């Protein structure tokens, strides 16, 4: 628990209790052993990756620069190599 105390009056101004936040993670299980390399996962996902052009403002150059956004709605389970939708995780 964190307390925010007024340095003049020593009155508690606010507090934060992280116990409810930590409870969310108590039921998580330990991850299984990773059996798929990053390279193997990429090979399985490369046809499912979307590249979308985006312009991003570069403050140093003073104009927009064409960039790209890589995204996918899929993932590879590291312990068995199965390709799944992110919504299933």
Secondary structure, 3 states (H helix, E strand, C coil): CEEEECCCCCCEEEEECCHHHHHHHHCCCCCCCCCCCHHHHHHHHHHHCEEEEEEEEECCCCEEEEEEEEECCEEECCCCCCEEEHHHC
